[in-house]
Amino acid sequence: MTLLIDPPNSPGHGRLWSHLASDTSYDELHRFAQTLGIPQRGFDRDHYDIPAERYASVVAAGALPVSSRELIVRLKAAGLRRRKAEMLAPKKPGRSLIRPRRLASGDRVAVVSPSGPVPADQLDAGLAVLTSWGLDVVLADHVRGTHERFGYLAADDAARAGDLMAAWRDPRVTAVFCARGGYGVQRMVDLLDWASLATAGPKVLVGFSDVTALHQAFAARLGLSTVHGPVLTSLGSGDDESREHLRSMLFEPVAGASLTPTRARTLVGGHAEGVLVGGNLALLAAETGSRNVWSAAGSIAVLEDVSEAVYRLDRELTQLLRSGWFDGARGVVLGQLTERAEPEAVADLVSDRLAPFGVPILIGLPVGHTRRNLAFPLGVPAVLDADAGTLVLREPALL
């Protein structure tokens, strides 16, 4: 590892500043800064801002003095120079979101429970899958907990938010997996410190169902692509294809990955391209009016739900229509709307509510609350060919 620091020659706030960087990795840079007590809020894109009075102590701790020009040249050569456009920050709907790097064997990943309590056997089965992929798995403090008053929550709101923030800001953690869905994310999502999360840089977030509230927030607040895919409790109980699909997407992402292993049903024909947006229909409807809405404008909406009668699906779609969430959508894809609603009744409802948009619509993709739950990246461009019944990623899910 080489830590680099340029002279204190950058003025700001009535002081002179140096820039501390690494030409090896951001993780090493964050760890070095932590050992010196440099606050993470001082991290700006690809470097820490260091006041002139601390320059000598940072050099004494091991940073190599270089010119400002050499620092930039070495960051660019290492691929660690970040432009403002690559930083975590809100982006307009329809734009490609920032993708984190792919995972590799030996990476440390964290498991959090941002909503409900987790059955021990299902959690252990999911942990076994992550371990079998060669990942170093750590559990947040309240993953195995239950709220004393509200048994449908894993812990109080502040504790669950704190677990997520601690995992995200840990420079050793490259991905955060949600242990389960179930209600609770909406209670804690606005307790998250978004400025602090942004400084930690892009990381992988995986989950579905109630985690849709996090997907929406991370897109709206950070401009970050996240992965709609199995949580821990379903990772161990789902089918082999779902597990392999997620593993491949996380470790070996490629352009052209398909979300339609078999042809989906066409409700409205046509062709569309756009980034993927969406998730659980009930959560998307419940999020309207919040600060975390990431709409379907310029995008392909992918929707799924479970245990909803047709009239409830009607209400949720109508809520999204009335709020303008669908305005400007380029295509719609329905995953599994399972258990209570008959497929033909769902198809009839979707045609009634969404066909007037005149955009391509597919129904029946293997995503959502079924044993086959194929992961897909939100904020990544995809190609929808409703005539052929296919949905294919145009770019790799991760870098």
Summary of the structure (lengths in Angstrom):
residues: 399
radius of gyration: 22.1
end to end distance: 22.4
largest distance: 71.6
contacts: 1446
relative contact order: 0.13
helix: 35%
strand: 23%
